[in-house]
Amino acid sequence: MVKVSEHTRQKILEISADEIRKHGFTATSLSVILKRCDISKGALYHHFTNKLELGYAVFEEIYTPEFLAMWQPAVSGNDPIESLVDFFQSMLTNLSCEDIVCGCPLNNLCQEMSGIDEGFRLRILNMQQQLNSLIATNLVRVSSQLRDDINFQQVAYFIISCFYGASNLSKGSKNKDLFSQVINELCAYIYHLRKQ
């Protein structure tokens, strides 16, 4: 019975994550989730007391691990500078115009919920701190190859901010070229972290 219950909970999380990606948290319908999961309202409330608790679980158990896993290869290679640039350049090549102008689903959720719910804001802050630490730690690992004047925490936040700023700029203007321009400038900045 425990395995069936765990399977049901995981299915609820995955389908909810998909619905939130497509529609945002506020517009996500619990009745659609129930229908897609083919479960009763009671089965949903057995696992989550309300929609907000479900949203927190999706954020912590689905979005945050996926998000950090996406960034992990970009910084954990032998040369995190080259890996970060490759990561961003691959986005320019592989992301469709629709992907870019629709914005990052996680970033969209952060913008939607951080200002209206403290629980989401704290979870978003925790995820951002984890990402910042991931980038900064891996840059410190190769600090002998980098300029002496670098504040690694600040650089990590700057990289993250530029990336999400480019995403927001493109989404707001529905213009992929703006994303490309900012990302290319960000890559140039990352290369300049190295000792000349």
C-alpha positions, 0 to 999 in steps of 0.5 A: 500500500505504501508503494501505491501511495508513494507512486500516486504522490509522485504522479500528482507532483509530476502532473502538477509540475507540468500544469504549473509550467504551462499555466502558472501557479494561480491559473493551475486548476486542481480539477484538471490535475485530478482528471489527469491523475485519475484520482479523487479529491480525497486522494489528492488531499491525503497527500497535500492539505491544499493547493499551496502545499502542493505548489511548495512540494512541486517547487522543492521536489521537482523544480529545484532539483531539475533546475540545479541538475541543469546547471551542474554540468555547466560548472562541474567540469575541469574548466568551469569557465569554458563549461559555462560559456558552452552551456549558454552558447548551447542555449542559443543554438538549442532553444527555440524562439518560442522557448525563449520568448515564453520565458523559463517556466521556473523563472516565470513561477518565481516572478508570479509567486515571490511577491504574493506568498512568503512561503514561495519567496523563501523557497525561491531564495533558498534555490537561488542561494543553492545555485549561487553556491554551486557556481561560486564553489566551482569558480573557487576551485579554479581560482588560481586561473582567474583574476585576483580581484574576483568576489566569487559570490558576487560574480555568481549572482551577476551571472545568474542575474544576466541570464534571467535578465536576458530571459525576461527581456526576451519574454517581455519584448518577444525578441530572441535577438535580445536574448542572444545579444545579452548571452553573448555579452555574458559569455565575453564577461565570463571569459574575462574572469580568467587571468590575462 
